[in-house]
Amino acid sequence: MIVKRNLKFNIIVSFILVGTMLMSCGDGIKKLSDNMTVEEFGTMPTGEVVELYTITSTTGIEVKIMTYGGTITSIKTPDKSGEFTNITLGFDSFEPYLEGTPYFGAIIGRFGNRIANGVFTLDGETFQLATNDGPNHLHGGDVGFDKVLWNAEPLLSSEKPALRLTYLSPDGEEGYPGNLSVEVIYTLDGNNLRIDYRAETDKATPINLTNHAYYNLAGKGTILDHQLTLNAPHYTPVNEHLIPTGEILDVTNTPFDFLYSQYIGARINNVPGGYDHNFVLAPHDGAGLNFAAKLKEPKSGRTMEIFTSEPAIQFYSGNFLDGTLSSGDFVFEKYSALCLETQHFPDSPNHDHFPNTILRPGEVYETTTIMTFGVE
């Protein structure tokens, strides 16, 4: 959502004085509060330190977030027997992230998803973005928000611990116009992980922020036996380069109909290459967040529901995972995990009938997504 109001926020990190609350836990881990710790996770080639924050909720859910890419490296939730497992793809050390991953858990920007040929026209001026997905622009370019170091500010709370991340994307970065001030806040509230995105610019620019966590609610195997519901009566078909054709089609009697719970593997072979599509969410009354999706893994009983202010969600079934990456004995092969990325439509700057993604000076970009974890 782009809100036309003049709201300023400071992108310069402000350090919290934790005083006597800052205690060493050993192994370089510092305790910020009863539910948050921080440790050095690695070092950038520039020598800058990458930090890893561990946040624990009142229900025991644990989320780890590093400052490189604002990346979620782990989410541990219980199954129906109370056993906690990491349900996202990630690594226990920093080096694999620096070597390159398919956006595991990262903040995506300045524009999530694809822009055809990396080109768009805005106010009569044509802009050429970095092309990093064949001829197209993907997830912000060669060095998107997933590959930069974010400033971090822990927001300590006994009930709702949060981590505030900020980044200033300079004018011309990856070809985008305008200095863009970005804020992302991760809040862990009981069984809910909330992500609030906010941005301002000094020049008109496209923007489409999301998070690229890969989920496997079993913590192993594939997602083909996961059950998925999407509150999406329409989807946007794509060409061979996964660029929207401009059509918005009804999902009825197609493999894209997830209005009622479906096993992901039931019809995936009817979709060439697997699912990597934008699903258009059903409109709601605007009060609160819209229900977007529900994911369930029957054996563990784990569930995840997604609520969002965004108009769409990208369902990606992990088609390009090829077994070259792993963590422990979990090899990340095709269909090992899926992504459910709340968003505006791909290639929106080139389709006037798609929801607006242009942020202008004096406006504020604000969106919220909540993941609710449970068991059934």
N, C-alpha and C positions, 0 to 999 in steps of 0.2 A: 504494500500500500504506500502511495506517495501522498503525504499530507501537506497541504498548502498552509504552512504556518512558520513563523520565524523562530525556531528553537535552536539555540546554540548549545553545543556540548564540547567539552575539552577533550581533545584526542591525546594530550600529553599525559603520560602515566603519572598518577599521584600515589605516593607511597604511604601505606598505612603503618602507623606506629603501633606495633603489636606488643611492645614492651615486654613485660614478664611472661606474656603468652607465647613468645617465640622461644621454643625450647628444642634442643637437639634430641632426635630420636635414634641416633646412630646411623651409620652408613651414609652420612651426609644429608639425612632427611631432617627437615625442620618442621616442628609442629606449630602451626599457626593458631589452631583452635582444636577442640575435641573432635571436629569433623573435617579438618582440612590440614594437609601437609604439603610441603614443597621440597623439591630436590633438584640438583643439577642433573640433567638428562643427557646432555651432550654439548658439543661445541660446533658452531658454524665455521666454514672455511675462513671467515673474516675474524674469527676469534671470539665472537659473541656467544654468550652462554645461553643454551636452551634449557628452560625450566620445565619440570613436570609437576603438575598439581594433582593431588588425589583428594577427592571429595566424597564423603560418606553421608548418606541420608539417615534419617531417624528410623527407617525400615531396613537399613543394612545395605542398600544398593550402593555400589561404589563406581565412581566415574573418574577416569584419569584423562587429563587434558594437558597437552604440551603447548608451549608458546610458538613453536615452529608450525606455521599454518593454522594455529588455533585448533590443533588436531585432537580429536577424541581418540585415544590409543586403546581404551578398554572400557567396557561397561559390564559389570558383574551383577547378575540378578539371580534370584533363587528359582529352582524348579518346584514342582508340586511336593517334592520330598524335603524341600528346604536347602538343597545343595546349590551353592553359588557357582556360576560359570561365566566366563567372558563370552558375550554374545556378539561381539564385533571383531572384524579382522584388524589386526594391528601387531605391533612388535614390542618386545620388552627392552629394546635398546634403540638408540637414535640412528645408528649408522644405516640400517636398511631404508629409513625414510629419506635420508640424504641421497642414497643411491638411486632412489626413484620408486614410487608405488603408484598404482592407479587411484590416487586421491584418497587413500584410506582415511576416513574420519575427518577430513579437512574442511575448513571453511572455503567455499568456492566463490570467486569473484574476480574481476568486477562484474562479469556477466556469466552466470552459470549456464551450462549447456552450450549449444552450437549457434554460431552466426555464419551464414552461408558466405563462403569465399572471404570471410573476415572483413566484409565491407558493409557499411551502412551510411545513409545520408541523413543528416540532421540539420535542420534550419538552412537548407541549401548547400551545405558543405559536406563533401564526401570524406569519410575516414577509413583508412586501411589499418586493420588490426593485425597482430601477429597471427600467422596461420600455423597451427600445431597439430592439426588432425586432418592430414591430407591437405586439400585446398581450403579447409575451413578453420574457423577459430573455435576452440573448445575451452570452457571453464576458465576464461580469463587470460589464456595465452601461455607462452613459454614459462613465464614467471608470474603465475597468478597468485591470489591471496593464499593459496595452499603452500607456497614456497617462500613466504616472507616471515620474518620474526615479528610477532605481535607483542605490544606492551601489555603487561598483566597487572591487574589490581584485584587482590582477593577481597571479597565483600563478606565479612565474617558474620555469621548468624547461627544461633543454636538450632533453629528450625529450617531455615532456607539458605544454606550456604551458597555463595555464587562466586563466579570468576568473571571479571570485566576485562575484555580484551579490546585494544584500540590500535588502529593503523591509519596512517596518512598515505593514500595512494596519490603520487604526484601527477600533475598534468603531463600527458603524453605517455604514461606508463602503459606498455603493451599496445600503444596507439590510441588510448582513450583520452578524450578531452576532459580537462578540469581537475583541480585538486579535490580529491574526495576524502572526507573524514569519515571513518567507519568505526562503529562500536558494535561488538557482539558480547552479549552477557549470557553465560550458561548458569542456570539456577537449578539446584537439586532440591526438590521439595517432596519428601516422602517417596512415593513411587513415580514421581513425575520429573522428567528432565525437560526443562524449558529453555528455548533459545530465542532471545530477542535480538533482532538486527536493527540498526539505525545508521543512517548516513546523511551527510550534507555535502553539497558541491558548490564551487564558484563558477562553473560553466555547465551548460546542459550536457548530460551524459546518460548513456544507457546503464542500468544497474539491475542485477538479478542475483541476489545472494542466497546461498543454501549451504547445507552440510552434506558431506558425501560419505557418511558412515555406511559400512557394509555389515548387514545383519545376518546371523545364523543363530536362531534361538536355541538350537541344540548344542551349539559350540563345536560341532564336528559334522562330517558328512556333507550332504548337499541340501539345498532348500527345495528340492522338487516335491517333498512330502509336507512342506509347510502349506498351511491354508491361508489364503489371502482374500480380503474383502476391500474393494475400492469404491468409495462413494462418488463414482465417476460415470455418468451416463454417456459421455462422449470422449473421444480421443483425437489426437492430431496425427494422421498418417504421415509417413516419411518416405523420402526417396532412398536410393541405394547408399547415399552418404549420410543417412539419418538426419537429413534436413527436412523440416515440415513442408508439405506440399502446399499448405495454406488452407486445406480442407479441415473441417471439424465434423467428424462422423459419429453416428450413433453406434454404440457398442453392441446393440442387440443382435443376437445370432452370429457373433464373431468370437474369436479367442480372446478378445479384449474385454469381455463382459465379466467383471468381478463384482457386480453389484450385490451378488450373494456369494458367500464363501466358496472358494474353489481351490482344489489342490493345484499348485503352480505347475507341477509336471503333467497334469492331465491333458493340456492342449499346447504345451510349449513347442512341440514339434510342428505345429501348424503355423508357427510364426517364424519365418526364415531368420536364422541367426539368434533367435530368442527375443525376449522382451527388452526393449530399450526405447520406451515410448512415453510421451507426455499425455497424461490422463486429465481431462477437464472435470473439475469437481462440480457437483451439483450446487446450485446457488443456495444460500441460506439467508436468514433475515438480518444478518449483520450483527446480531447480538452475540457477543462472545466469539469463540473460534469455531470453525467448521470442522465436523468430523471428516477426515480424509481417508483413513485406512485402518484396517486391523489385520495383524499377522498372528498366526498361532502355529506352534509346533506341538502336535498331538502327544508325542511320547513324553516329553518333559512337562507338558502342560503350560509352558511359558507363552505369554501373549504380549503383544505391543500394539497399542492404539495410538494413532497420530491425529492431532487436531491442529488446525492452522488458519491463519488469516490470508494465506495465498490462494490463488484461483486454480492451481493445478499441482500435480505431483508426478514426478518421473519415476516409473517403475523400471528398474534395470536388473536383470536376472543373473548378473555376473558372467556374461557370455565371453568376455575377453580374458578372464582368469585362466591361466594356462599351466599352472603347476610349477612355475619358476620361483614363486615366493611361498614361504611357509613360516609357521611359528610353532615351535615344539614339534609334535608329530602330526600337526594339522597342515596338510599341504593344500594350498589355495588353488584348486583346480576349477574348471568350468562348472558353474552353478554352485560353488561352495558357499556363496553368500549373495544377498541381494541388497539393492539400494532403493529407498523410498525418499526421494528428494523433493520437498515442497518448493514451489517455484512459480514464476510467471512462465509463459510459453517460450520454447526455444525460438531463436531467430525472430523475436518480436519486433526489433527495429526495422525489419524488412516486410512486415505484414501489418498494415494499418488497422485491420479488423481484429487483431489480437489485443488483449489488454495492454494498456500503456506501461512501458518500462523506462520512460525518459524522466530523469530527475533534473529539475531546474533550480537555479539559485533562489533561495528564499523558501524552498520546499524541504520537507523532511521525509526521507524514506524510512518507513517503519513496518516491520513484519514480525510475527511471532509464530513459533511452532512448538508444540508440546508432545513429547513421547511419554505415554503412560504404560508402565510395565506391570504385568500381573501374572496370575496362574489360574488355570481352569481345570 
